[in-house]
Each structure stands twice: as C-alpha cells, then as structure tokens.
Amino acid sequence: MEAGYFKGASCAKEIIRMKRLFIWVVFLSFFSYWIFVASKASSVMAAVASTGTPGLTKTQSPSPTATLSPTSTLKATATPEPFVLPSTTPFIELTNTPLPPGKSIGYMKPVLEAFISIPQGPVAQPYVILSGYKTYTNLTEPVSISGTVGDQSFECASSPCNLNFPKSGVISFHALTGSGAVSEDNQADILVTGSTEGYYLTILTLGKFVVFSDSCGSLWNSPQSEHPQWAAFPQNPAELNTDKSLHYLASRLMASGVVDAKDCPGGGSDGTAPNPCGLKKVKDQMIAWQNQYDFDIWLAGRDQHIPPVMLKSLLELESQFWPITQRLFLDEIGLGQINQLGVDVLLRTNPVLFQQVCSTALYNCNLPYTSMSGLDRSLIRGTLALVLDSSCPSCQYGVDLNKASQSIPLIAQIIYSNCMQSKSILSAHGFTANYDDNWKFTMVSYHSGFGCLQAALDKIPASSGEVTWKDIAPNLTCPGSSEYIDKLWTSLETFKNNKKEPSAPTIVQLQTPTPMPPLPTHTLILSSARLEVKVFVDLNGDGIRQDNEAVDNVQVNLNIAGETRILVTQHGVVTFDLTGLEVGSRGKLSLPGLYRSASIVVPESGTLPIVFIFVKPVLPTRLP
C-alpha cells in the first residue's frame, strides 16, 4: 500500500513537472514569435500605401474630450471576436521608425508637390500664392519654390510664397528641399485684370488639376447634386488649414514639453483643461500641429477617393491629431483610434493586404486569414497594428510623426470599408439613403461597429424605400453613437468657418520686374466682344487641345449683369455674345457638376478665350 502510494505520488509529481515544462515551452515559443514580429515592424507601411481601398469595418472609440485625458466607451459590434491575448501593457513594441529606401512593407515613397492659388477679391497689388508640400515631417528642412514667368525667373526661400504677378501670363514652378529633392513642374495660366477697385486674378488653366472620384458616393449611386460643400475636393492642401482651439491637443502639447507653460498658473492647466494663460502660450503650436498632416490627408483623400474634409474632421474628433495609444477594452491606436477588431475585419476582407502583412510575420502564409489559428491571426493583427501606433519613447515629444502620417492612407481605406459595410446592411434590409445619411450610417459603423447599425435597422420594418438618419438615430443603443455623429457633422458643416486666415502677404518680386498697367478710369463703354469657352480632356498630357479630346454636351453657365445664360458644348466649344455689356463688368463662368468655374471681365472687343482642361483620372487596377 505504502509502496504503491509513493509510486503514485512520484508519478503525479512527474506529471506536474511535465505540465510546467510544457507551459514554459508554449510561453517561450509565443515570446519568440513576438520578438520576430517586432523585428519586422519597420517593414509594414508600404503595403498600406500600395494597397487599394479595402474591405469592411473598424470598431472605434469616441473622440478625446477637452480634458487632460481622452475618454472612450466600449463599442458593440457584430464582428466575430478575434483571438486577443489579455495584457496589462500595449501589445505593440514602441520603436522609432527609420526611413531608409528599399522597404517592401511599411515605407511610403516621399512625395513633394507644388501648388498655386490666388487671393480672393480685389487687391492693390496683383500676386499669386505658391506653396510646396512634402511628406515626412522634418522641421529643419524648409521647402522653397522657384520657377519662371515668361522670360523672368523667381526664387522663394520658403513656403508659402506670395509672388508679384503684374500682368497676365503663364507661370511654371516647382518645389525644392534642402536635401536636393525637386518636384515635378506645375503650370498655370493666370489672367490679371484691373478696375477702379483694384486687381483681380483668375486661374484660366491649371496643369495639375485633380478630377476627384468620390468612391463612397459612387458606391451609393449618389448624384452630384446631393453632395454637400464639405465633400468637394480641395485643389490645394492649404484649403484644409484650420485654426481651431483644441483643448486636448493643447494639454498634450504642454504636458509633453512641446510648449513651456510653467510660468502660467497650474502650468497652463486647471487640472481638467488648459486655462486661458495656457491656451495663449500654446496657440501658435496648436495651430501648426493640427495642420501638419494636411498634405498627407490630401494625398490619402486623392488616392483613396475619400473627401479630405471628412478625413481631417474624423482625425480631429478621434485624437485631436495627437497620435496616442489608449488601453481600454482593447488598445485604441493612433490618429484614428483603431483597435484590433477593426484590423481583424480589414484582414478578413482584403486578401492582398493580408498576404503582404503575413509574409512579414509568419513563414507559412498558404492558408487564408480566416483559416489560420487564433495565435497566428493575433500575430498578423499585431504586425499590421504596428503601422498605426506612433508612440515612441525615444522620439522627441514621445511620438513618431513620420509613422503617424503614414498611417493616414490605412485610415482612409478603413473608412471606405465602412462605406461598403453600411451599404450592404442597408441593402439587406431593403433600404436606400441619400448621400449625407449614407455617410452618417457609415460613421456609426466606424465608431460603434456595424452590429450597432444593423441592430438599429432591425427595429424598422423592411421596405424598398428610403431610410433617413432621423429614422435610425432613436434606435441606436450603442453608447455615444448619436452624439458622435452630431459632433462630426457639426465639424463638417462648420469647417469653412474655421479655416486658417492667411497672414499679411510679403510680396516676392520677379527678378526683372515688369511695370504694372495703370488702373483705368471708369468710363461707360459697351462691348462688342465674344466669350469663347473650350472644354477638353488632356488625354496625352501635352496641355494642347486636340480634336479627339473635345468634350461635348457639357452645360456651361454664364452669370453676368443679373442674368444667367446657358449653353451646351458642341465639339467642346461654346460661344457667348457679350455685345451691349459694359466693358469692365464682371461675370462668373461655371460648369455645373464638374466643380470648375472662372471669373471674367468683359473686354471692349475681340474674343475672350476661357479653357477648361481636365486631366484623365487614374483608374483603379483591381476591383475592391
């Protein structure tokens, strides 16, 4: 009995030792996998930039409040819950991201572009506004602008630059950086007209005009007439500049040492929000910080076909442009506050992106994402999540700004995924919606998960009719959903009211200045001129109208002298008779639905040419 007893006890102890050994082996294997994933972190970004607009949804936290720490609530979602390992610390290794060439995943090619705009209304001295934008933040490397106007040249040491433009002509210009990078040339044909009020400038043609294709609007079959002003694509990233007072951002700028407010009461804060002294100290940096991603937002909007104003308003609401990681139910990461559930849905619906990310995390990627083990899926999600996390203890102020900017295309793809998801849910219930309400349903899916939207629609009898936001909002039971949409739409609809006003211009002169024409005296003279409008698509990129590039049946409106004249192009041309109009009177020419317009000044005689050039859009290379 005793011998048997001790023998059994010995066997039991041996079993316990084997179990402990097995647990240690599993732990060490898992730990080795995470070291391998972290070693691949610097090669994750380019797949995001190179992959087209993807699949479904993202589960997301509410935006930070105006207090010293953002707040979030747990979101309901119908997404199958992925295998998530519990942790008391973020699951992402916090490292700085170098930017060497040759990265296959995780590296976006640097972009440098030059833009032109004109002052609004009459000015005492005619000038144009030139600006250069580049990806990757480097405060020590300014962007300069140079170019020619006719046989005259100019150099602008910084951007933006206000260039003297005394008479009508064609300007060719490009942007440069201190490291030797040079952008492609941009070109514009500028009309300068004088009156008793001052000088007016008009951009007649623009070499790099973006013909924007709204991917979500196309998905919903929404007519252009439904698109609000915020959905229009800005031709210049400067149109995204804002000067909002963002209290959470202000608090982070002071707490991280970007701004020194130690001489203010409470160090610039009253404990929950910045005080007036702190806001005054931080104002300039707060405005600069909220606009530093504008070019990245503009590029992501152009390439992923998402309205840039929507994208910027979303980032403001989610993180106020401070790319932090929060530990809630799951880690809420980066500028868009995206968690592992959102990454999981993206990988489930985008097999191309899955393969690119999987190859950096695992040796065997033969199985589809949904057929892999929970541990393998977790490793792949963690690898992709590294793209979004910009926390960096070794970086200045604790954030990697380059990594933050590179995460923006992925956030735009996730927005489109939710456009697809919300449309699918509405269609399954037999509903349609207008453009504005479709966006609201999409952002409910983004913020609270598509299960929240689906549950609200389940409460409405199925039909083939149109459903509105007013029908859905009372049925939303997910915490903060309706309030989130209200805040986002307030930001969208008032966006133009918060645009940053340009400072007083310092005019850069051409190197061989041309005398300005004298301002004419007001004398009533009637015109005998004609206005000839040409519309064509520049298929070969030479900037010259060919017969096969003319666009027919385009409605052209001329608003002048209190009336609207409407003609339709034939062979790409319409001609308005200006006879009897007062010389010097102003009018507006527009192409409804194409977001193109030009101001005109009635000449005394002859033919006034106006040319609208459209650039052939870049078509997607694969179906979503």
Stockholm file with secondary structure:
# STOCKHOLM 1.0

chainA/1-624         MEAGYFKGASCAKEIIRMKRLFIWVVFLSFFSYWIFVASKASSVMAAVASTGTPGLTKTQSPSPTATLSPTSTLKATATPEPFVLPSTTPFIELTNTPLPPGKSIGYMKPVLEAFISIPQGPVAQPYVILSGYKTYTNLTEPVSISGTVGDQSFECASSPCNLNFPKSGVISFHALTGSGAVSEDNQADILVTGSTEGYYLTILTLGKFVVFSDSCGSLWNSPQSEHPQWAAFPQNPAELNTDKSLHYLASRLMASGVVDAKDCPGGGSDGTAPNPCGLKKVKDQMIAWQNQYDFDIWLAGRDQHIPPVMLKSLLELESQFWPITQRLFLDEIGLGQINQLGVDVLLRTNPVLFQQVCSTALYNCNLPYTSMSGLDRSLIRGTLALVLDSSCPSCQYGVDLNKASQSIPLIAQIIYSNCMQSKSILSAHGFTANYDDNWKFTMVSYHSGFGCLQAALDKIPASSGEVTWKDIAPNLTCPGSSEYIDKLWTSLETFKNNKKEPSAPTIVQLQTPTPMPPLPTHTLILSSARLEVKVFVDLNGDGIRQDNEAVDNVQVNLNIAGETRILVTQHGVVTFDLTGLEVGSRGKLSLPGLYRSASIVVPESGTLPIVFIFVKPVLPTRLP
#=GR chainA/1-624 SS CHHHHHHHHHHHHHHHHHHHHHHHHHHHHHHHHHHHHHHTGGGCHHHHHHSCSCCSCCCBCCCCCSSSSCCCCCCCCCSCCCCCCCCSSCSSCCCCCCCCSCCSSSCCCCCEEEEEECCSSCBSSCEEEEEEEESSCCTTSCEEEEEEETTEEEEESSSSEEEECCSCEEEEEEEEETTSCBCCCEEEEEEEEEETTEEEEEEEEESSCCCCCCHHHHHTTCCGGGCCGGGSCCSSGGGGCBCCCCHHHHHHHHHTTSSCCTTSGGGGBCSSSBCHHHHHHHHHHHHHHHHTTHHHHHHHHHHHTCCHHHHHHHHHHHHTTCCCEEESSSEEETTTTBCHHHHHHHHHHCHHHHHHHHHHHCSCCCSCGGGSCHHHHHHHHHHHHHHHCCBCTTSGGGBCHHHHHHTHHHHHHHHHHHHHHHHHHHHHTTCBCCHHHHHHHHHHHHHHCHHHHHHHHHTSCCCSSBCCHHHHGGGCCSTTHHHHHHHHHHHHHTGGGGBCCCCCCCEECCSSCCCCCCCCCCCCCBCCCEEEEEEEEESSSSSSCCGGGBCCSCEEEEEETTEEEEEECBTTEEEEECTTSBTTCEEEEEETTTTEEEEEECCSSSEEEEEEEEECCCCCSSCC
#=GC SS_cons         CHHHHHHHHHHHHHHHHHHHHHHHHHHHHHHHHHHHHHHTGGGCHHHHHHSCSCCSCCCBCCCCCSSSSCCCCCCCCCSCCCCCCCCSSCSSCCCCCCCCSCCSSSCCCCCEEEEEECCSSCBSSCEEEEEEEESSCCTTSCEEEEEEETTEEEEESSSSEEEECCSCEEEEEEEEETTSCBCCCEEEEEEEEEETTEEEEEEEEESSCCCCCCHHHHHTTCCGGGCCGGGSCCSSGGGGCBCCCCHHHHHHHHHTTSSCCTTSGGGGBCSSSBCHHHHHHHHHHHHHHHHTTHHHHHHHHHHHTCCHHHHHHHHHHHHTTCCCEEESSSEEETTTTBCHHHHHHHHHHCHHHHHHHHHHHCSCCCSCGGGSCHHHHHHHHHHHHHHHCCBCTTSGGGBCHHHHHHTHHHHHHHHHHHHHHHHHHHHHTTCBCCHHHHHHHHHHHHHHCHHHHHHHHHTSCCCSSBCCHHHHGGGCCSTTHHHHHHHHHHHHHTGGGGBCCCCCCCEECCSSCCCCCCCCCCCCCBCCCEEEEEEEEESSSSSSCCGGGBCCSCEEEEEETTEEEEEECBTTEEEEECTTSBTTCEEEEEETTTTEEEEEECCSSSEEEEEEEEECCCCCSSCC
//
